[in-house]
Structure formats: C-alpha cells, structure tokens
C-alpha cells in the first residue's frame, strides 16, 4: 500500500502521533484528527503538504461529516486508524454508568461511526484498510479493567465480523493489541473510578500498577507504528497484531487457559442436546 491518504484519530500523541510520523515518512498524506490540534502544529509546519490537522471528537455527531469533508478534498480515505481512546481503572461495581457509557462511546461507537463512513468509498474502489487500535486487554481481562476490557472486547468482536464482511471487497481490517507502551495511557488520560475498600485486594493492585509504570513502559510507539505499517504492507495482513512481549505472552497464556478449560468441561458441554430421535 503506497501513496495513501490516512485519517488517524487521536493523532496528537502516543500511537496516533507515531503512526502519523511513520506514514509521512513512507510518503503518504495524513489527516491527523485530534481534539487538541495545536499539539500537531510542529508536524504540520514540518510537512505542510503531507500533514493536515483537523479537530475531531469521535463521539460527536459531526464525526461522519469529517470523513465526508476529507473525501471531498482529498478524493478518498485509504487508511482509517481508529486510535482515539483512553484508560479507565476501577472494579465493575466502582465504575459508574456514566463512566462506562462514555468509554463505550469513545472505544466502540465512535470507531463504528467512522468505519461506516469510510466503507462506501472503500467498497467503490475495492481497496482500503481499517486499523482498530485495541489492546492486550481486548483478549485478556484483569481485575480493575472491567470497563476498559469490555470496550476492547466489543471492538474486537465487531472488527472480526467486519473483516469477514469486507475482506472479499478488497478491504483489510487490522486489530492492533498493544501491551504496555510509553504513551499517556497511564498518565494524564487515565480515568479512575472512586475506590471501595472491599476491592482493595483485587482492583487495588491494578490501580497501583497502571499508575506506577507511567513513563517507564517498555514499548516504543515508533516501533509499534513500524510494525503496523509492515502488517498493512504484507501480502496477507493479519487480523490481529499483538505488540510487545507482555501482549504476546499474555495472549498466548490466555488462549492456553481457555483451551484447557473447554477441554475439561467438554463432556458436560456436549451433553446438552436432546437425545437423537426425540421429535421437536
């Protein structure tokens, strides 16, 4: 995939900014969308013919109109990166309805809106790519991350079905599952529910861990961006791309646990049908 027009949400920092820089270095054009476009001023100044900053809140009713505007001015969107998001820590009971709904708006409904908006053009061209920035937490859930993981599990289910629907039309879907990378996830963008003492022993360690690693995470966003471009340029783009030792090890261990548990309970699970020959 070369000479692409990218639309990247949450482009002002972290993975979004790293992907913007990588795509520009590859010779592509990037419409970098963010709520704070001033944070992108240096990239726009350095690459005025390749980077445009646009103000976008993915939860706003005007999100789809942003896609229409980009397509009208650039002719197409070749790569959509649904990257905008934030962290949230708190036990399920600690998480308020408002916190949960807001997180689903950002991580599920916003990406779904933008995905629907780019698909008509991609279908017409029989070409395009949708990158869904999920998480290691899109497959593995831990105490204290119930809300966050719920949104990423939802995004992954949506995207897996989407990939099967649009693959025959020449459209690629890539689900990216990073582990701990040096972004703002554990810092300023982290949401935290009010603590209840009874969850100090379960969600509590997760709270301390996620806040304690800010600035020391092993993952390099620039290397993550390079890996994403490699996957998109591959002859066969993978559906899922875990990033980082923690993500790869954690997902593999989780898959083994699920496999073993299903096998343990297989006789009970299979013994739930009507006997053969029993009429309806």
Phi, psi and omega in degrees: 000114180228163180054051183263156167254119181258145165239114185241122177270157182059040190274358186282345182201174173058223182298323182298315179292318179298320178292322176301312180297318181293318180294320178295318178298332179278358178095010182267172177254137182235126166266107186265111185259136181199160174285333179242088184289340180297334179290349180257004186302322182294323179290321178296317179296322182284331183224065186297337180267356184232346180233127172236131177263130177233143180278127182209128167253115187295345179270355183282154179295339183274003185301315181296327179295331177297318177298315180300320179294316179297316180296324180293324184270329182252349179092342184185166163236115181273323182227120172257128175245109176273090187249336184304135180176180179201168178273161176208126180236139181157145177295162182303316180290330180287334185280124182283163178300320180296318179297317181294314180296319180298320180293320176295325177299317183285316190266342184236301185290323176298307176302323179295319178299312182291324177298312178300325183290326181273341188295321180303316179293318179295321178296318181297323181272348186055045183194143175154171179215140176239120180254119179256113179279096177268229185189158164313324178287003173276351176233337184233128182248143181232155176305135180095347180244026184301313182292312181300311181294327178300318180291321182286324173300317180297315179299321181291320177297316177302314186287326178295316176293319178303316182300320179291330180284318188259348179305313179296347180263009178086014183252128181265145174236127180236119176263119182259131186236079181285151168271224183275109177242156185280076177237189180276007185305316184269000184248242188297331184271001182281124173269145184222123178283158179292132186284145168247134185304327184294344181256014181298328182274350181245294178286334183304309178301326178293319176303311184293321181296310187293325178281333184282341183266359184303123179090352180239007181301144184286336187283138179257115181302327179295320178290327175296317179298318178297320179295321179295316177297321177299316180295320180292328181273355180291152177301323177235098179293131179290155174288318181238141178226092173293145180232125179102149179303318183296321180292312181298310181296317182294318180292317178298318179296320180295317179299322177295317179298317179296315179302312183294321181292319178299318179295321180298320184261008184303316180300317178294317182298322183279344185269038185243008180265159170299147175302147179300133179094351178285124181292156178288000000 
